[in-house]
Amino acid sequence: MAPRIRWRLAATGFLSCSPSAVSFLLSSLLASGIVAVAFFLFVVSSSRRPPVLAVDGCGPDSEGSWSIGVFYGSSPFSLSPIELHGSNKSNNSAWPIANPVLTCASPSNAGYPTNFVADPFLYVQDSILYLFFESKSTTMMKGNIGVARSFDQGGTWEFLGIALREDWHLSYPFVFSYQNQIYMMPEGNRKGDLRLYRSVNFPLKWTLEKVLIRKPLIDASLIQYEGYYWLFASDFTRFGIERNAELEVWYSTSPLGPWKQHPRNPIYRADKSLGARNGGRPFIYEGSLYRLGQDCGQTYGRKVRVYKVEKLSKEEFKEVPVELGIEEPKKDRNAWNGIRYHHLDMQQLSSGNWIAVMDGDRVPSGDSTMRFLLGCTFTLLLILLIMFIGFLVGAVNCNFPPNCCMTSSRRNETSWLRNHPYINLRARRYISGMSRYGSSIRERINLKTCSGKLILSFLALVGIAFVCMSVHFLLGGNGAEEAYIFGGQYSQFTMVTMTYEARLWNLKLYVKHYSRCESVREILVVWNKGNPPKVDEFDSAVPVRIRVEEHNSLNNRFKVDPLIKTRAVLELDDDIMMTCNDVEKGFRVWRENPERLVGFYPRLLDGSPPQYRNERYARGKNGYNVILTGAAFMDSEYAFNKYWSEQAREGRTFVDRSFNCEDLLMNFLYANASLGRTVEYVHPAWAIDTSKLSTAAISRNTQVHYNIRTSCLSKFSALYGPLPSKWEFASRPDGWDR
């Protein structure tokens, strides 16, 4: 058997390395490499997304991309994000309102270009909430103190302006009241001291009251406890392992001072993960004092830790860690606080409930700088590789004439190298050595041999890999697929998919992927047939709910479900895979027009009688009038009630009889209920139909499937009237419908 195999391989030229075989091999590798690079560039460019809608600001920043979210709870240890509390506005498609509620876009759109917002502190005045925060200026690249206002308990915020600006960096605006005055104690360690400001015209005008402590303290927080005012802060002049790992305690009988150091200072000074650096306002709950600290172990500001202070006096200090009670984000970079959250401010409202503001980031500290350096590194490696290949093929060599670099620039003027013979000799020695090494390598790797050509092919593949890595780090963004803001707000939707036991493998892949999309709140699985799986079988970042149906019917897809807590639902078949960015685009478009079906698969159904055709036909006619609801956003309450109305009874019966066309029925019902436009298309960068990998698909016989749907068109047209003529592609300014 072995000789026969060897003869066959030799006959094709791979063992004998005939010129034609080697040429074919090299050309194939080059062509596949070009295709791979082109596909990689396409994926990178298609997955990139435009900046946040701001005139300026919101650019990549080495300090991060911080934003601010709101949390509610009955206690400081039972906080949950705003989207879980059903915050909504009846006249807005942006409900439930979702975190983050304040981003760099708010001050940037108001004329204050900002790269991020962080370090939020609340000040409650009657029923009005004021939010003070660090605003990273893009002009001076330093922090100012911005302020926003909310009349609806933190659901929406109005940016009021910059409350405090100095010639040095400001952050951590600790705001408090004392003797009918409002004070702010921001961090400004670059000035070398800790300063206190008093409000002259709240909230936008402040004046310097006094210097509290002549020491560059950062993130200073104070609280009144057992007869004294206690100040917790850190000395930022520390180096090495002590940086972000030091804590000091000061005390006074008044927040205006004078302040005395605790005899045990510094309390901490060696472990960044302990939460030594403050992470928000201390608070008292059920008679106990709690301090918030930053865990900076893995990256700066990785997360917030809570400590219960068990002993605090002028001689003693002891605290123990306790659980914060906030669930860790599971979507990584696709969540606004998926990588780190380092600041939390909690206030008890007059109702007795608690409200908190937290900042969060989707990238680690120094991420943009690291991406740039890695991109430049791979670019440099690519250049060196190209030079090395040039040495091998003889296009580049190091043979320099003896008088190289020895000529004078003017007639009676000798060159600098001639006047420095030692340096000249060393340089020529290095150049000669490079030439000898190049010749030696070229002799050992004979490119005319089989092994030489294979080595050259391998180097070409390495070069392609370097190109891909350079593009990835320089142009690929931070790796996050973010939600799109609309009307200054974010929101969430519920994904609904219908399946049965033969497609369980497909469903697991579906849940794992889409549960990481930022705006997905819950995945509802409509189980039509067979034994349902258990929820814990899925690798999901969001809750998964399985609704088991008694009868196997396509109408179950649109069944009214009071457990759905979002206005928007995305009906998406379990065999369709696309990027989270495309899903977020569709959600943004639906929020602009919540009365429409917004989806990713257009059709143009026309003719007399109407005939069902594919997307190619719609493209040829440059228009569409139907959106397939196997991949479409809709208003859950409106659409589902419409589908299960008495008007749609006969249509539903026909769907059950043909076991098809539920999506067409929904389009006819929408069109029948409105004289305006009822569908809108969003073009996905790419989409994969995984049903092609399985035998479990009702539409595997395309022609039979199309014939059934054509009969549905005739039936629905007779029941509900004709569909609109068409809407053209590429009518949106952003080009998302091309």
DODOPA-108385 format. One record per residue (C-alpha): x, y, z. Coordinates in steps of 0.25 Angstrom, whole numbers, padded with zeros to 4 digits, always signed. Example, Ala and Ser with C-alpha at 12.3 -4.5 7.8 and 13.67 -1.06 7.14 Angstrom:
BEGIN
+0049-0018+0031/+0055-0004+0029/
! end
This chain:
BEGIN
+0000+0000+0000/+0011+0010+0003/+0018+0009-0010/+0005+0012-0017/+0002+0024-0009/+0016+0029-0011/+0015+0028-0026/+0001+0035-0026/+0007+0047-0018/+0019+0047-0027/+0010+0047-0040/+0004+0060-0035/+0017+0066-0033/+0016+0069-0018/+0028+0059-0015/+0036+0061-0027/+0033+0076-0026/+0032+0079-0041/+0032+0093-0045/+0017+0093-0049/+0013+0087-0036/+0021+0097-0028/+0016+0108-0036/+0002+0103-0034/+0004+0102-0019/+0010+0116-0018/-0001+0122-0026/-0012+0114-0018/-0006+0119-0005/-0005+0133-0010/-0019+0133-0015/-0025+0127-0002/-0016+0137+0006/-0022+0149-0002/-0036+0143+0000/-0034+0141+0015/-0028+0155+0017/-0040+0161+0009/-0050+0154+0017/-0043+0158+0030/-0043+0172+0026/-0058+0171+0022/-0062+0165+0035/-0054+0176+0043/-0060+0187+0035/-0074+0182+0036/-0073+0180+0051/-0068+0194+0053/-0078+0204+0057/-0079+0219+0056/-0076+0227+0069/-0086+0231+0079/-0095+0242+0073/-0088+0254+0078/-0082+0266+0071/-0069+0263+0077/-0063+0255+0088/-0065+0241+0092/-0052+0237+0086/-0043+0226+0090/-0036+0229+0103/-0025+0221+0110/-0033+0223+0123/-0045+0216+0118/-0059+0219+0113/-0067+0221+0126/-0082+0223+0127/-0092+0224+0138/-0104+0215+0142/-0115+0216+0152/-0119+0205+0162/-0131+0203+0171/-0133+0195+0184/-0140+0194+0197/-0127+0194+0204/-0112+0197+0200/-0110+0182+0199/-0121+0178+0189/-0119+0188+0178/-0122+0184+0163/-0121+0192+0150/-0132+0202+0145/-0136+0192+0134/-0141+0182+0144/-0151+0192+0150/-0160+0195+0138/-0156+0209+0137/-0163+0214+0124/-0169+0226+0117/-0182+0223+0110/-0179+0232+0099/-0165+0227+0096/-0161+0214+0090/-0149+0214+0099/-0155+0205+0110/-0151+0199+0119/-0140+0210+0121/-0127+0203+0122/-0113+0206+0127/-0105+0214+0125/-0113+0226+0127/-0102+0236+0125/-0090+0235+0115/-0080+0244+0109/-0090+0247+0098/-0099+0256+0108/-0088+0267+0110/-0082+0265+0096/-0096+0268+0090/-0097+0280+0099/-0084+0286+0094/-0075+0281+0104/-0066+0270+0097/-0064+0259+0107/-0057+0245+0105/-0064+0239+0117/-0072+0242+0130/-0068+0235+0143/-0068+0237+0159/-0083+0240+0160/-0089+0246+0173/-0103+0249+0176/-0109+0261+0183/-0124+0260+0186/-0132+0272+0187/-0147+0270+0190/-0151+0261+0178/-0140+0266+0169/-0127+0258+0167/-0114+0265+0164/-0103+0257+0158/-0088+0262+0159/-0077+0254+0152/-0064+0255+0145/-0064+0259+0131/-0052+0256+0123/-0049+0269+0114/-0044+0266+0100/-0038+0279+0098/-0029+0280+0111/-0029+0265+0113/-0033+0267+0128/-0044+0265+0137/-0055+0275+0140/-0067+0274+0149/-0080+0273+0141/-0094+0273+0146/-0108+0267+0141/-0122+0267+0147/-0133+0257+0147/-0148+0259+0150/-0152+0245+0149/-0143+0238+0159/-0131+0236+0150/-0138+0230+0138/-0134+0242+0129/-0124+0253+0131/-0122+0267+0126/-0108+0272+0125/-0107+0285+0132/-0092+0289+0129/-0078+0289+0136/-0080+0292+0151/-0065+0293+0154/-0053+0295+0145/-0038+0298+0150/-0025+0298+0143/-0022+0284+0148/-0029+0271+0147/-0042+0269+0156/-0050+0257+0159/-0057+0250+0170/-0067+0262+0173/-0071+0258+0187/-0084+0267+0190/-0090+0269+0204/-0098+0279+0212/-0094+0285+0225/-0101+0296+0233/-0110+0299+0222/-0098+0301+0212/-0095+0291+0200/-0080+0287+0199/-0072+0280+0189/-0059+0273+0192/-0053+0269+0179/-0040+0261+0176/-0029+0270+0171/-0016+0264+0176/-0008+0270+0164/-0009+0283+0172/-0003+0277+0184/-0014+0278+0194/-0029+0275+0197/-0038+0287+0195/-0053+0290+0199/-0062+0298+0190/-0075+0304+0195/-0087+0306+0186/-0090+0321+0182/-0102+0318+0172/-0105+0303+0173/-0102+0295+0164/-0093+0302+0154/-0085+0313+0162/-0075+0309+0173/-0064+0317+0181/-0052+0312+0188/-0055+0311+0203/-0042+0306+0209/-0031+0296+0207/-0034+0285+0217/-0021+0277+0217/-0008+0281+0210/-0005+0267+0204/-0008+0261+0191/-0020+0252+0195/-0029+0245+0185/-0043+0240+0186/-0046+0247+0199/-0059+0243+0206/-0065+0247+0219/-0076+0243+0228/-0081+0247+0242/-0080+0235+0252/-0081+0234+0267/-0078+0249+0270/-0067+0251+0260/-0065+0254+0245/-0056+0243+0238/-0049+0245+0225/-0044+0233+0217/-0034+0236+0206/-0021+0231+0199/-0008+0237+0197/-0005+0237+0182/+0010+0240+0183/+0012+0225+0186/+0020+0216+0176/+0020+0202+0172/+0011+0192+0179/+0006+0203+0189/+0000+0211+0177/-0015+0210+0178/-0013+0201+0191/-0011+0212+0201/-0022+0217+0211/-0022+0227+0222/-0032+0232+0232/-0033+0246+0238/-0043+0251+0248/-0049+0265+0252/-0061+0271+0260/-0065+0278+0247/-0064+0276+0232/-0057+0289+0231/-0046+0284+0240/-0036+0284+0246/-0032+0270+0242/-0023+0260+0250/-0017+0248+0245/-0021+0234+0251/-0009+0228+0258/-0010+0215+0250/-0008+0222+0237/-0006+0217+0226/-0017+0207+0229/-0013+0199+0216/-0001+0200+0207/+0002+0187+0200/-0009+0180+0193/-0017+0187+0182/-0028+0176+0182/-0032+0180+0196/-0040+0192+0192/-0031+0202+0200/-0035+0213+0190/-0049+0219+0192/-0060+0215+0183/-0071+0224+0187/-0078+0230+0199/-0078+0223+0212/-0092+0220+0217/-0099+0216+0230/-0109+0205+0230/-0116+0199+0242/-0106+0206+0251/-0094+0201+0244/-0083+0208+0236/-0079+0203+0223/-0068+0208+0214/-0067+0206+0199/-0053+0202+0192/-0047+0199+0179/-0042+0186+0175/-0030+0189+0166/-0024+0176+0166/-0025+0172+0151/-0027+0186+0145/-0030+0199+0151/-0044+0200+0157/-0047+0185+0154/-0059+0186+0164/-0065+0192+0176/-0063+0185+0190/-0071+0188+0202/-0065+0187+0216/-0073+0188+0230/-0065+0196+0239/-0065+0189+0253/-0056+0198+0260/-0054+0213+0258/-0048+0222+0269/-0036+0232+0270/-0028+0220+0274/-0034+0208+0266/-0039+0204+0252/-0044+0191+0248/-0053+0187+0236/-0057+0174+0230/-0062+0171+0215/-0077+0168+0213/-0084+0165+0200/-0089+0176+0192/-0101+0169+0186/-0100+0174+0172/-0100+0163+0161/-0087+0163+0153/-0089+0166+0138/-0088+0154+0129/-0086+0160+0116/-0072+0164+0117/-0068+0175+0107/-0083+0175+0101/-0088+0181+0115/-0086+0195+0118/-0079+0191+0132/-0075+0177+0127/-0060+0179+0130/-0059+0188+0142/-0068+0197+0151/-0060+0205+0161/-0070+0215+0168/-0083+0215+0175/-0091+0225+0182/-0104+0221+0190/-0114+0230+0196/-0127+0227+0203/-0139+0234+0198/-0151+0240+0206/-0159+0228+0202/-0149+0219+0210/-0144+0212+0197/-0130+0214+0192/-0124+0219+0179/-0110+0218+0175/-0101+0222+0163/-0090+0214+0158/-0079+0216+0147/-0075+0205+0138/-0066+0202+0126/-0065+0192+0116/-0050+0192+0114/-0038+0190+0124/-0029+0202+0127/-0019+0206+0116/-0027+0197+0106/-0026+0207+0094/-0011+0210+0096/-0009+0195+0097/-0017+0192+0084/-0008+0203+0077/+0005+0197+0082/+0001+0183+0078/-0003+0188+0064/+0010+0195+0062/+0018+0183+0067/+0011+0174+0057/+0013+0185+0046/+0028+0185+0050/+0029+0170+0049/+0022+0170+0036/+0033+0180+0030/+0044+0172+0036/+0038+0159+0030/+0037+0166+0016/+0052+0170+0017/+0056+0156+0021/+0048+0150+0009/+0055+0161+0001/+0069+0156+0005/+0064+0142+0002/+0060+0145-0012/+0072+0154-0015/+0063+0167-0016/+0070+0173-0004/+0085+0171-0001/+0095+0178+0008/+0106+0180-0002/+0111+0194-0001/+0123+0201-0008/+0135+0204+0000/+0133+0219-0001/+0119+0217+0004/+0115+0229+0014/+0129+0235+0012/+0126+0245+0001/+0125+0260+0005/+0113+0268+0004/+0121+0280-0001/+0134+0281-0010/+0144+0284+0001/+0136+0278+0013/+0138+0264+0018/+0126+0255+0023/+0124+0253+0038/+0127+0238+0037/+0141+0241+0031/+0144+0250+0043/+0140+0239+0052/+0148+0227+0047/+0145+0218+0059/+0130+0219+0057/+0132+0218+0042/+0140+0205+0044/+0129+0199+0053/+0118+0202+0043/+0125+0196+0032/+0128+0184+0040/+0113+0182+0044/+0109+0184+0029/+0119+0174+0024/+0114+0164+0035/+0100+0165+0030/+0104+0163+0016/+0112+0150+0020/+0100+0145+0028/+0090+0148+0017/+0099+0141+0007/+0100+0129+0016/+0085+0128+0019/+0082+0129+0004/+0092+0118+0001/+0085+0109+0011/+0071+0112+0007/+0071+0110-0008/+0058+0115-0013/+0059+0106-0026/+0058+0094-0017/+0045+0088-0012/+0048+0091+0003/+0052+0106-0001/+0039+0109-0008/+0031+0102+0004/+0039+0111+0014/+0036+0123+0005/+0021+0119+0005/+0021+0118+0020/+0027+0132+0022/+0016+0137+0013/+0006+0131+0022/+0013+0137+0034/+0012+0151+0027/-0003+0149+0024/-0004+0146+0039/+0003+0159+0043/-0005+0167+0033/-0018+0162+0040/-0013+0164+0054/-0009+0178+0050/-0022+0181+0044/-0029+0175+0056/-0022+0184+0067/-0021+0197+0059/-0035+0197+0052/-0043+0186+0059/-0048+0195+0071/-0048+0190+0086/-0055+0177+0082/-0069+0181+0088/-0082+0181+0081/-0089+0192+0087/-0104+0196+0088/-0108+0208+0080/-0114+0220+0087/-0127+0227+0083/-0133+0239+0088/-0122+0240+0099/-0126+0226+0104/-0123+0211+0104/-0133+0200+0105/-0135+0185+0104/-0143+0175+0097/-0147+0160+0098/-0143+0150+0088/-0153+0140+0084/-0150+0127+0076/-0158+0115+0073/-0152+0101+0072/-0153+0086+0076/-0145+0075+0081/-0138+0071+0068/-0131+0085+0068/-0126+0086+0082/-0111+0086+0078/-0115+0098+0069/-0122+0105+0080/-0110+0104+0090/-0101+0111+0080/-0112+0122+0078/-0114+0124+0093/-0099+0125+0096/-0097+0135+0085/-0109+0145+0086/-0109+0145+0101/-0096+0153+0100/-0103+0164+0092/-0104+0176+0101/-0119+0180+0099/-0124+0166+0100/-0131+0164+0114/-0137+0151+0113/-0138+0139+0103/-0152+0132+0102/-0152+0119+0095/-0165+0114+0090/-0164+0099+0091/-0174+0093+0081/-0171+0078+0081/-0163+0067+0089/-0157+0067+0103/-0152+0081+0107/-0138+0084+0112/-0135+0089+0125/-0131+0104+0127/-0117+0100+0133/-0113+0093+0120/-0111+0106+0113/-0098+0115+0114/-0106+0128+0115/-0102+0142+0120/-0117+0146+0122/-0129+0138+0127/-0135+0127+0118/-0150+0124+0119/-0156+0111+0112/-0170+0112+0109/-0175+0098+0106/-0187+0098+0096/-0198+0087+0096/-0200+0087+0081/-0189+0088+0070/-0194+0101+0063/-0186+0112+0056/-0196+0121+0062/-0190+0119+0076/-0179+0129+0071/-0188+0141+0073/-0196+0136+0085/-0199+0147+0096/-0189+0145+0107/-0191+0154+0120/-0178+0150+0125/-0171+0158+0114/-0166+0171+0121/-0161+0179+0109/-0168+0186+0099/-0159+0181+0088/-0158+0166+0084/-0148+0161+0073/-0154+0149+0067/-0142+0141+0062/-0142+0127+0056/-0132+0118+0064/-0124+0115+0051/-0120+0129+0048/-0107+0134+0053/-0102+0149+0051/-0094+0159+0059/-0099+0166+0071/-0096+0179+0064/-0106+0176+0053/-0116+0172+0064/-0113+0185+0071/-0115+0193+0058/-0129+0187+0056/-0133+0190+0070/-0129+0205+0068/-0137+0205+0055/-0149+0199+0062/-0148+0209+0073/-0149+0220+0062/-0162+0214+0057/-0168+0205+0067/-0181+0204+0059/-0174+0196+0048/-0168+0182+0046/-0153+0184+0045/-0145+0172+0040/-0133+0166+0032/-0140+0158+0021/-0148+0166+0011/-0157+0161+0000/-0165+0168-0011/-0179+0161-0013/-0186+0165-0025/-0193+0160-0038/-0207+0156-0041/-0209+0147-0034/-0197+0150-0025/-0185+0141-0025/-0175+0138-0014/-0161+0140-0019/-0147+0141-0012/-0139+0154-0008/-0132+0154-0022/-0145+0157-0028/-0147+0169-0019/-0133+0174-0021/-0135+0173-0036/-0148+0182-0035/-0141+0191-0024/-0152+0190-0014/-0159+0182-0004/-0172+0181+0003/-0171+0170+0013/-0161+0167+0025/-0160+0152+0029/-0163+0151+0043/-0154+0140+0045/-0144+0151+0048/-0151+0164+0051/-0154+0174+0063/-0168+0177+0067/-0177+0183+0078/-0180+0171+0086/-0193+0176+0091/-0198+0182+0078/-0193+0171+0069/-0198+0159+0077/-0211+0164+0081/-0213+0167+0066/-0209+0153+0062/-0219+0147+0072/-0231+0156+0069/-0244+0151+0064/-0240+0158+0050/-0228+0148+0049/-0236+0135+0053/-0237+0130+0038/-0223+0134+0035/-0218+0126+0047/-0226+0114+0043/-0220+0114+0029/-0206+0115+0036/-0209+0102+0044/-0214+0095+0031/-0202+0098+0023/-0192+0098+0034/-0186+0111+0028/-0188+0126+0025/-0189+0131+0039/-0180+0142+0036/-0187+0146+0024/-0200+0147+0032/-0194+0157+0041/-0190+0165+0030/-0204+0166+0024/-0209+0169+0038/-0200+0181+0039/-0203+0186+0025/-0218+0185+0027/-0217+0193+0040/-0210+0205+0035/-0209+0214+0023/-0195+0217+0025/-0182+0210+0024/-0182+0197+0032/-0169+0190+0029/-0154+0194+0029/-0141+0187+0025/-0128+0186+0031/-0116+0180+0024/-0108+0171+0032/-0093+0170+0030/-0094+0155+0029/-0104+0144+0033/-0102+0129+0034/-0113+0119+0032/-0109+0108+0041/-0121+0099+0036/-0113+0096+0024/-0104+0088+0034/-0116+0080+0039/-0128+0071+0033/-0138+0078+0042/-0143+0089+0034/-0158+0091+0028/-0153+0099+0016/-0142+0089+0011/-0150+0087-0002/-0149+0101-0007/-0159+0100-0018/-0170+0093-0010/-0168+0103+0001/-0170+0115-0009/-0182+0108-0015/-0189+0107-0002/-0185+0122+0001/-0191+0126-0012/-0204+0119-0008/-0204+0127+0005/-0202+0140-0002/-0215+0137-0010/-0223+0134+0002/-0218+0146+0011/-0220+0155-0001/-0234+0151-0002/-0236+0152+0013/-0229+0165+0017/-0226+0172+0003/-0214+0175-0005/-0200+0178+0001/-0194+0192-0002/-0186+0194-0015/-0172+0195-0010/-0162+0203-0002/-0148+0205-0009/-0135+0200-0003/-0124+0210+0001/-0134+0221+0006/-0127+0223+0020/-0116+0234+0021/-0108+0224+0030/-0108+0213+0018/-0113+0202+0028/-0123+0198+0017/-0114+0196+0005/
! end
